[in-house]
Amino acid sequence: MLAAGAAMGLLLTAPAAASAAPDDDVAAAEAAERELVAEVARIQGDVTAAEEQLQRMTVEAEAAADAALVAQSELQAAQQQAAVAAAELQAARDAVAAAEAEVVELGREAYMGSGGELAGTASVLLDSEGPREVLERAATLDLLGDQRAETLEQYELLETAEEDADAAARAAVEQRDAASRAAAEAQAAADARLAGAQAEFDARAAEKARLDEMLRSAEVELLRLRGVRDAEAAYAAQQAAAQQAAVNVQSAPGGGGIAPTSGRVTSCYGGRWGTMHYGVDIAAPIGTPIYAPEPGVVLQAGPASGFGLAVYLQHGDGSITLYGHVNSFDVSAGQVVRAGDRIAEVGNRGQSTGPHLHFEVHQGGLYASRVDPVPWLAAHGVSLGGC
């Protein structure tokens, strides 16, 4: 800024010498403008670098949160599998208990109705230590009819099924416990990443604000140098036009699509800064409306690890769209929404380093396969100019 200060100093002193050396005054003004243009370009470069750093931190924070979300999803699946395995085990145990009772009844019938010839063999069966031994001994005796023999064989199958169900239940519990530990570790890592990044983010944001103000002052002064009468108003008009041009999330011409929100794309789907970013980030002020791009049903709406608050919609083609970091939501689970219905507003919750919408598309189930949202949106008439 020293160069800009010197340039501005020349501008302030130039009118006093204008009558004596008009040519020198013009040359000095031109030199001051060149220096100021260079200063504006330098500051703009610093602002761009600060913005990129903030975007990097946002993507890294979301990646940490993403691991926590996937771990939570895997934990829920493991919990469901453990519950199913436990139910199957209980059913197998009940079946075995019923079969055991039937085997005992067979032995009792053999004893009570055998008469002299079968008394010895019946007592052999009754002396067996358990249903399995009854089955083994019965195989060597012409003592039971086909139906009864089939009952004993069925018992052996049920007992094997019980053993298999018990092993499956134990494995499911182990998987559930491992998933629980992984989810806790991933969440702790996400929380630590965000906590560690917060101070750096605040410093970067403060630096960017300082650079933005320097840039504003330099560009206003440059407009004055170029003879603009109301430089402040002209600068404000330029900024408004630039912001309008930066809104690159929009409905495609003739496509009839509805964009999830309006704003500036700051990060696209794919690998970036050494991590995988599974969605699209659209920067917008807190409170900017978020709309359903297609009709669907609300799967979830509320607290979401990593996103603070999030909304999940399932659409007619089976796709699930996710809206993360929302400030508030206007829908509830099970609600049917139409295309264009307001579902939430842009926020800055969870692992977030600036107000924005994080938008994802899942196919084949929640977190089963996360695809690039750009082609999905384009197929529904929405263009993301930044990706």
C-alpha positions in Angstrom: 0.0 0.0 0.0 3.0 2.3 0.3 3.1 2.7 -3.5 -0.6 3.5 -3.5 -0.1 6.0 -0.7 2.7 7.7 -2.6 0.5 7.7 -5.7 -2.4 9.2 -3.8 0.0 11.8 -2.3 1.1 12.9 -5.8 -2.6 13.3 -6.8 -3.2 15.5 -3.8 -0.3 17.8 -4.5 -0.7 17.9 -8.2 -3.4 20.7 -8.4 -1.1 23.2 -6.6 1.5 22.9 -9.4 -1.0 22.6 -12.2 -0.6 26.2 -13.4 3.2 26.1 -13.3 3.7 22.7 -15.0 0.6 21.2 -16.5 2.6 18.6 -18.5 4.4 17.4 -15.3 1.1 17.3 -13.5 -0.5 15.0 -16.2 2.6 12.8 -16.2 2.5 12.5 -12.4 -1.2 11.6 -12.5 -0.6 9.0 -15.1 2.2 7.5 -13.1 0.0 7.5 -9.9 -2.7 5.7 -11.8 -0.3 3.0 -13.1 1.0 2.5 -9.6 -2.5 2.3 -8.2 -3.6 -0.2 -10.9 -0.6 -2.4 -9.9 -1.6 -2.1 -6.2 -5.2 -3.0 -7.0 -4.0 -6.1 -8.9 -1.7 -7.1 -6.0 -4.5 -6.7 -3.4 -6.9 -8.6 -5.7 -4.3 -11.5 -5.8 -4.1 -11.5 -2.0 -7.9 -11.6 -1.8 -8.1 -14.5 -4.2 -5.5 -16.4 -2.3 -7.4 -15.8 1.0 -10.6 -17.0 -0.6 -9.0 -20.2 -1.9 -7.6 -20.9 1.5 -11.0 -20.5 3.0 -12.5 -22.9 0.4 -9.8 -25.4 1.1 -10.5 -25.3 4.8 -14.3 -25.8 4.1 -13.6 -28.8 1.9 -11.2 -30.4 4.4 -13.7 -29.8 7.2 -16.5 -31.4 5.2 -14.2 -34.4 4.3 -13.6 -35.0 8.0 -17.3 -34.7 8.7 -18.0 -37.0 5.7 -16.0 -39.8 7.3 -18.1 -39.4 10.5 -21.4 -39.5 8.4 -20.3 -42.7 6.6 -19.3 -44.3 9.8 -22.7 -43.4 11.4 -24.4 -44.9 8.3 -22.4 -48.1 8.6 -23.1 -48.3 12.3 -26.9 -48.1 11.7 -26.6 -50.8 9.1 -24.6 -53.0 11.5 -27.1 -52.3 14.3 -29.9 -53.4 12.0 -28.0 -56.5 11.0 -27.3 -57.4 14.6 -31.0 -57.0 15.4 -32.0 -59.3 12.5 -29.4 -61.9 13.5 -30.6 -61.8 17.1 -34.2 -62.4 15.9 -33.1 -65.3 13.7 -31.1 -66.8 16.6 -34.2 -66.6 18.9 -36.4 -68.2 16.2 -33.8 -71.0 15.8 -33.7 -71.5 19.5 -37.5 -71.7 19.7 -37.6 -74.2 16.9 -35.0 -76.4 18.5 -36.8 -76.2 21.8 -40.0 -77.3 20.1 -38.2 -80.1 18.3 -36.6 -81.3 21.5 -40.0 -81.6 23.1 -41.2 -83.6 20.1 -38.3 -85.9 20.3 -39.0 -86.5 24.0 -42.6 -87.3 23.1 -41.5 -89.8 20.5 -39.4 -91.5 23.2 -42.3 -91.6 25.6 -44.6 -93.0 22.9 -42.1 -95.7 22.0 -41.8 -96.7 25.6 -45.5 -96.7 26.4 -46.7 -98.5 23.3 -43.8 -100.8 22.6 -44.8 -104.0 24.4 -42.4 -106.7 25.1 -40.5 -106.7 21.8 -39.8 -102.9 21.8 -39.3 -102.4 25.6 -35.6 -102.9 25.4 -35.1 -100.7 22.5 -37.4 -98.0 23.9 -35.4 -98.0 27.1 -32.2 -97.6 25.1 -33.7 -94.5 23.5 -34.9 -93.1 26.9 -31.4 -93.7 28.3 -30.0 -91.3 25.7 -28.4 -88.2 27.1 -30.2 -85.8 24.7 -32.1 -85.5 21.5 -29.0 -85.8 19.3 -28.1 -89.2 20.9 -31.7 -90.2 20.4 -31.3 -89.4 16.7 -28.1 -91.4 16.4 -29.5 -94.5 18.2 -32.8 -94.3 16.3 -30.8 -94.5 13.0 -29.7 -98.1 14.0 -33.1 -99.3 15.2 -36.2 -100.2 13.2 -38.2 -98.5 15.9 -39.9 -95.4 14.4 -42.1 -94.8 11.4 -41.0 -92.5 8.5 -42.8 -89.5 9.9 -41.1 -89.8 13.3 -37.7 -90.4 11.7 -38.2 -87.3 9.6 -39.0 -85.4 12.8 -35.7 -86.5 14.3 -33.8 -85.5 11.2 -35.5 -82.1 11.2 -34.3 -81.6 14.7 -30.7 -82.1 13.7 -31.1 -79.6 10.9 -32.7 -77.1 13.3 -29.8 -77.6 15.8 -27.3 -76.9 13.0 -29.3 -73.8 12.0 -29.2 -72.6 15.6 -25.4 -73.0 15.7 -25.1 -71.0 12.5 -27.5 -68.3 13.8 -25.5 -68.1 17.0 -22.3 -67.5 15.1 -24.0 -65.0 12.8 -25.4 -63.1 15.8 -22.0 -63.0 17.5 -20.3 -61.7 14.2 -23.0 -59.1 13.8 -22.5 -57.8 17.4 -18.8 -57.7 16.8 -19.3 -55.7 13.5 -21.7 -53.4 15.3 -19.3 -52.7 18.1 -16.5 -52.1 15.6 -18.7 -49.8 13.6 -19.6 -47.9 16.8 -15.9 -47.4 17.7 -15.2 -46.3 14.1 -18.1 -43.8 14.2 -16.9 -42.4 17.5 -13.3 -42.1 16.2 -14.4 -40.5 13.0 -16.7 -38.0 14.8 -13.8 -37.1 17.2 -11.5 -36.6 14.3 -14.0 -34.3 12.6 -14.6 -32.3 15.7 -10.8 -32.0 16.2 -10.3 -30.9 12.6 -12.9 -28.2 12.9 -11.7 -27.0 16.3 -8.1 -26.8 15.0 -9.3 -25.0 11.8 -11.5 -22.5 13.6 -8.7 -20.1 14.8 -7.0 -20.3 11.4 -10.2 -19.6 9.7 -11.0 -16.6 11.8 -7.6 -15.2 11.1 -8.0 -15.8 7.4 -11.4 -14.3 7.4 -10.2 -11.2 9.2 -7.3 -10.9 6.8 -9.7 -11.2 3.8 -11.9 -8.5 5.3 -8.9 -6.2 5.7 -7.8 -6.9 2.1 -11.4 -6.4 0.8 -11.4 -3.0 2.4 -8.0 -2.1 1.0 -9.2 -3.2 -2.4 -12.4 -1.2 -2.1 -10.4 2.0 -1.2 -7.9 1.4 -4.0 -10.5 0.8 -6.6 -12.6 3.8 -5.5 -9.4 6.0 -5.8 -8.7 4.5 -9.2 -12.1 5.6 -10.4 -11.5 9.1 -9.1 -8.2 9.2 -11.0 -10.0 8.2 -14.1 -12.4 11.2 -13.8 -15.5 9.5 -12.4 -17.5 12.1 -10.5 -19.1 10.0 -7.9 -16.5 7.2 -7.5 -18.2 5.6 -4.4 -21.6 5.2 -6.2 -19.9 3.9 -9.3 -17.9 1.4 -7.3 -21.1 0.2 -5.6 -22.8 -0.2 -9.0 -19.8 -2.2 -10.3 -19.9 -4.5 -7.2 -23.6 -5.1 -7.6 -23.1 -6.0 -11.3 -20.2 -8.4 -10.4 -22.3 -10.1 -7.7 -25.1 -10.6 -10.2 -22.7 -12.1 -12.7 -21.3 -14.4 -10.1 -24.6 -16.0 -9.4 -23.9 -19.0 -11.6 -26.4 -21.5 -10.3 -29.5 -21.1 -12.4 -32.2 -22.8 -14.3 -31.0 -23.8 -17.8 -32.7 -21.8 -20.6 -35.8 -23.7 -21.7 -35.0 -26.5 -19.2 -37.7 -25.7 -16.7 -35.5 -26.9 -13.9 -35.4 -25.4 -10.4 -32.0 -24.7 -8.8 -31.6 -25.8 -5.2 -30.5 -22.3 -4.3 -28.9 -19.2 -5.8 -25.3 -18.3 -5.2 -21.7 -18.9 -6.3 -20.2 -22.3 -6.7 -17.0 -22.5 -4.6 -16.2 -26.2 -4.8 -17.2 -28.9 -7.2 -17.5 -32.7 -6.9 -14.2 -34.7 -7.0 -10.7 -34.8 -5.6 -9.4 -31.5 -4.3 -6.5 -30.5 -1.9 -5.8 -34.2 -1.3 -9.3 -35.2 -0.3 -12.5 -36.3 -2.0 -15.4 -33.8 -2.1 -18.6 -35.7 -2.7 -20.9 -32.7 -3.3 -21.1 -29.2 -4.7 -20.7 -26.2 -2.4 -22.8 -23.1 -3.3 -21.9 -20.0 -1.3 -24.8 -17.7 -0.4 -25.8 -15.5 2.5 -27.4 -17.1 5.6 -31.1 -17.3 5.1 -31.0 -17.7 1.3 -33.9 -20.1 0.4 -33.3 -23.7 -0.6 -35.8 -25.4 -2.9 -36.6 -28.9 -3.9 -35.3 -29.3 -7.5 -37.7 -32.2 -8.1 -40.7 -33.7 -6.4 -39.9 -36.1 -3.6 -40.4 -37.4 -0.1 -38.5 -36.1 2.9 -36.4 -39.0 4.3 -34.8 -36.9 7.1 -34.8 -33.4 8.3 -32.9 -32.3 11.4 -29.6 -32.8 13.2 -26.9 -34.5 11.1 -23.4 -35.3 12.2 -21.0 -33.0 10.3 -23.7 -30.9 8.7 -25.2 -29.5 11.9 -28.6 -29.6 10.2 -29.5 -31.3 7.0 -32.4 -32.3 4.8 -32.6 -35.5 2.7 -35.1 -36.0 -0.1 -35.8 -39.1 -2.1 -37.1 -38.6 -5.6 -39.1 -40.7 -8.1 -36.0 -42.0 -9.9 -34.7 -43.4 -6.5 -32.1 -40.7 -6.2 -31.5 -39.1 -2.8 -30.5 -35.5 -2.6 -28.8 -34.1 0.5 -28.8 -30.4 1.6 -26.2 -29.8 4.3 -25.2 -27.0 6.7 -28.7 -25.5 6.6 -29.6 -22.7 9.0 -33.2 -24.0 9.4 -35.6 -26.4 7.6 -39.2 -26.1 6.6 -40.1 -29.8 6.2 -40.4 -33.0 8.2 -39.7 -36.7 7.6 -42.4 -38.3 5.5 -43.6 -35.1 4.0 -44.2 -35.0 0.2 -42.7 -32.0 -1.5 -43.2 -30.6 -5.0 -40.6 -29.1 -7.3 -39.9 -25.6 -6.2 -41.2 -26.0 -2.6 -39.0 -24.3 -0.1 -37.4 -26.9 2.2 -34.7 -25.0 4.1 -32.4 -21.9 4.1 -28.7 -21.6 3.7 -26.6 -21.7 6.9 -23.2 -22.2 8.4 -23.7 -25.1 10.8 -21.6 -28.2 11.5 -18.2 -28.6 9.9 -18.5 -25.4 7.9 -16.1 -22.5 7.4 -18.5 -20.1 5.7 -22.2 -19.8 4.8 -23.0 -22.2 1.9 -25.2 -25.1 0.8 -23.5 -28.5 0.5 -25.5 -30.5 -2.1 -25.1 -34.2 -2.8 -26.8 -36.9 -4.9 -26.9 -40.5 -3.7 -28.0 -43.4 -5.8 -28.8 -46.9 -4.8 -29.5 -45.8 -1.2 -28.2 -43.3 1.3 -24.4 -43.3 1.1 -24.4 -46.3 -1.2 -23.1 -44.4 -4.2 -22.5 -40.7 -4.3 -22.4 -39.3 -7.8 -21.5 -36.0 -9.3 -24.5 -33.7 -8.8 -23.8 -31.7 -12.0 -25.1 -34.3 -14.5 -28.1 -35.0 -12.3 -29.0 -31.4 -12.1 -28.4 -30.8 -15.8 -30.8 -33.7 -16.6 -33.3 -31.8 -14.5 -32.8 -28.5 -16.3 -30.4 -26.9 -13.9 -26.9 -25.5 -14.8 -24.0 -25.1 -12.5 -21.8 -22.7 -14.3 -18.9 -23.0 -11.9 -18.3 -26.8 -12.4 
